[in-house]
Amino acid sequence: MTEHEYSALYEQERAKLVKYCAKLLGKDFREDAEDCAQEVLKSLWEKRDTVKKPIEYIYSAANKQAAKLRELGQRYDQWGMPIDMERIAK
């Protein structure tokens, strides 16, 4: 992938990728969607010589990055079990 191809993909997909990350992260992590998309696009640039299908790559990587961010933001009880914050809020 050339720098020109990357720039074109960045311009074309960035806003869609941020929305996709926001959907994956949910309402409690909306501010992290921009960071999620940026990390994914940075990763694509770093792996540009080996990635064959960049569009597929960024959305697959977004799933993984969003899962990582959700895990970092998850709260745990004293036994190390995830707390269902939505259930508690009701």
Backbone bond lengths (Angstrom), bond angles and torsions (degrees), N, CA, C in turn:
res aa  C-N    CA-C-N  psi(-1)  N-CA   C-N-CA  omega(-1)  CA-C   N-CA-C  phi
1 M - - - 1.448 - - 1.529 107.67 -
2 T 1.304 114.44 127.28 1.465 119.37 179.10 1.530 110.27 -83.23
3 E 1.318 115.22 167.68 1.459 119.75 177.77 1.530 110.69 -62.50
4 H 1.319 116.64 -37.81 1.463 121.18 178.53 1.534 110.65 -64.30
5 E 1.330 117.70 -44.19 1.476 121.72 178.70 1.530 110.63 -63.22
6 Y 1.326 115.54 -41.45 1.467 119.53 178.43 1.528 110.65 -63.15
7 S 1.313 116.75 -45.59 1.472 120.79 -179.96 1.523 110.87 -60.36
8 A 1.319 116.99 -41.35 1.465 120.83 179.09 1.526 110.47 -65.06
9 L 1.328 116.86 -43.92 1.467 120.47 178.57 1.525 110.45 -64.54
10 Y 1.307 117.18 -41.10 1.464 122.12 178.92 1.527 110.18 -58.22
11 E 1.310 116.20 -49.49 1.464 120.93 -179.43 1.533 111.63 -63.87
12 Q 1.313 116.25 -39.38 1.462 121.61 -176.77 1.529 112.75 -74.18
13 E 1.327 117.99 -38.45 1.458 121.58 -169.30 1.520 115.71 -106.50
14 R 1.317 119.44 -17.18 1.462 121.34 -172.07 1.525 113.53 -55.47
15 A 1.307 118.16 -52.01 1.471 120.98 -177.96 1.529 110.89 -62.95
16 K 1.333 116.86 -40.20 1.469 120.51 178.27 1.530 110.61 -65.37
17 L 1.325 115.52 -38.31 1.459 120.17 -179.67 1.529 111.11 -67.55
18 V 1.316 117.58 -39.28 1.470 120.66 176.85 1.529 109.78 -61.74
19 K 1.321 117.69 -44.32 1.471 120.98 177.59 1.518 111.38 -62.15
20 Y 1.328 116.28 -41.72 1.458 121.29 179.23 1.532 110.21 -62.73
21 C 1.329 116.69 -44.71 1.465 120.80 178.29 1.532 110.62 -62.63
22 A 1.329 116.79 -40.30 1.470 120.56 178.74 1.528 110.06 -61.86
23 K 1.302 116.90 -40.41 1.469 121.01 178.28 1.540 110.46 -64.89
24 L 1.317 116.31 -42.20 1.469 120.59 -179.89 1.530 111.88 -67.27
25 L 1.314 116.11 -38.91 1.460 120.38 -174.93 1.523 112.90 -79.13
26 G 1.311 117.56 -27.01 1.456 120.44 179.23 1.515 112.29 85.51
27 K 1.318 114.21 174.42 1.465 120.46 -171.73 1.523 114.11 -64.63
28 D 1.323 118.50 -26.62 1.462 120.69 -178.60 1.526 113.49 -78.25
29 F 1.329 117.20 -10.70 1.465 120.45 -174.73 1.523 112.91 -126.76
30 R 1.326 117.68 23.64 1.468 120.76 -175.51 1.529 112.99 -56.84
31 E 1.314 116.99 -38.58 1.463 119.18 -178.54 1.526 112.11 -66.37
32 D 1.328 117.33 -19.17 1.463 120.89 179.11 1.525 113.25 -84.94
33 A 1.327 118.11 -9.26 1.467 121.26 -177.26 1.523 111.79 -61.74
34 E 1.319 116.38 -39.81 1.471 120.63 178.59 1.528 110.21 -63.45
35 D 1.339 116.45 -43.95 1.469 120.29 178.50 1.522 111.15 -63.96
36 C 1.315 116.06 -40.25 1.463 121.61 179.32 1.529 109.88 -59.33
37 A 1.321 116.48 -50.72 1.471 120.95 -179.44 1.523 110.79 -62.33
38 Q 1.327 116.98 -41.32 1.459 120.49 -178.86 1.532 111.14 -63.91
39 E 1.324 116.75 -42.10 1.473 120.34 178.14 1.525 111.18 -62.46
40 V 1.321 115.94 -40.98 1.467 120.75 -179.90 1.527 110.38 -64.72
41 L 1.319 117.08 -45.51 1.462 120.29 -179.71 1.530 111.68 -67.81
42 K 1.310 116.52 -34.15 1.469 120.51 175.25 1.526 109.99 -64.73
43 S 1.323 115.30 -42.92 1.460 120.63 178.55 1.527 111.24 -61.96
44 L 1.327 116.70 -40.91 1.465 119.90 177.44 1.525 110.33 -60.17
45 W 1.324 116.51 -44.68 1.468 119.04 179.83 1.519 110.98 -61.32
46 E 1.327 116.99 -41.56 1.464 120.80 -179.07 1.531 111.99 -67.13
47 K 1.322 117.25 -28.93 1.473 121.79 -178.22 1.525 112.24 -106.53
48 R 1.319 116.99 16.85 1.464 121.58 -172.84 1.526 114.27 -56.79
49 D 1.318 117.73 -26.77 1.462 120.13 -178.61 1.530 112.69 -78.88
50 T 1.322 117.20 -19.11 1.465 119.72 -177.49 1.525 114.16 -110.10
51 V 1.326 117.74 -18.54 1.470 120.98 -178.49 1.524 109.23 -76.84
52 K 1.332 115.60 122.74 1.468 120.55 -178.75 1.526 112.11 -92.34
53 K 1.330 117.56 -32.93 1.462 122.25 -178.24 1.527 108.35 -124.78
54 P 1.325 117.51 86.00 1.465 121.23 -171.86 1.530 114.58 -61.13
55 I 1.320 118.78 -36.79 1.468 120.41 -179.56 1.526 109.47 -65.48
56 E 1.321 116.20 -46.84 1.467 119.58 177.96 1.525 110.43 -61.73
57 Y 1.322 115.96 -40.12 1.454 120.87 -179.39 1.528 111.39 -59.93
58 I 1.340 117.74 -48.38 1.461 118.37 -173.67 1.532 112.32 -66.17
59 Y 1.328 117.49 -35.18 1.465 118.44 -179.70 1.535 111.65 -76.65
60 S 1.317 116.91 -33.83 1.459 120.04 174.01 1.536 110.08 -66.74
61 A 1.325 116.15 -44.47 1.465 120.57 178.50 1.527 110.92 -64.76
62 A 1.331 117.55 -33.79 1.472 121.01 178.20 1.530 110.05 -63.97
63 N 1.321 117.46 -39.97 1.467 120.37 176.78 1.526 111.00 -59.13
64 K 1.321 116.06 -45.36 1.469 120.78 -179.36 1.530 111.66 -67.58
65 Q 1.321 116.50 -43.44 1.468 121.06 -179.41 1.528 110.57 -65.20
66 A 1.324 117.34 -41.11 1.465 121.14 179.53 1.530 110.26 -64.78
67 A 1.329 116.48 -40.69 1.470 119.76 178.04 1.526 110.13 -62.20
68 K 1.321 116.15 -40.65 1.469 120.50 178.78 1.529 110.69 -64.15
69 L 1.327 117.30 -43.92 1.460 120.66 179.67 1.530 111.63 -66.32
70 R 1.324 117.14 -39.33 1.469 119.80 177.07 1.524 110.54 -62.88
71 E 1.309 116.01 -41.47 1.468 120.25 179.29 1.529 110.63 -62.58
72 L 1.315 116.84 -42.42 1.466 120.14 179.15 1.522 111.61 -64.16
73 G 1.327 116.97 -30.63 1.456 121.32 -178.59 1.515 114.13 -91.49
74 Q 1.331 116.98 -5.32 1.468 121.02 -177.71 1.528 110.40 -71.05
75 R 1.310 115.83 139.01 1.463 120.75 175.68 1.519 109.27 -95.74
76 Y 1.315 115.80 146.80 1.460 121.82 -176.70 1.524 110.73 -124.24
77 D 1.326 115.80 150.88 1.463 119.67 177.10 1.533 109.52 -85.21
78 Q 1.341 116.38 -175.99 1.462 119.92 -175.39 1.526 113.61 -66.61
79 W 1.343 117.81 -14.55 1.460 121.85 178.47 1.522 112.32 -99.43
80 G 1.334 116.17 5.81 1.454 119.68 178.46 1.516 114.38 83.46
81 M 1.320 117.20 12.60 1.465 120.96 179.36 1.527 109.70 -93.21
82 P 1.349 117.45 140.68 1.470 119.58 178.61 1.516 111.53 -61.96
83 I 1.324 116.29 138.62 1.461 122.12 177.71 1.519 107.82 -93.70
84 D 1.325 117.10 131.90 1.450 122.22 176.85 1.526 107.28 -83.33
85 M 1.341 116.72 94.64 1.458 121.71 -174.88 1.531 112.37 -67.02
86 E 1.329 117.35 -32.25 1.462 119.53 178.94 1.532 110.91 -65.45
87 R 1.319 116.94 -39.02 1.464 120.96 179.85 1.527 110.02 -66.71
88 I 1.315 117.15 -39.34 1.465 121.34 -178.93 1.531 109.94 -67.26
89 A 1.326 117.17 -37.28 1.462 121.29 -176.54 1.535 112.74 -67.76
90 K 1.321 117.45 -20.07 1.468 120.51 -177.11 1.505 112.43 -80.70
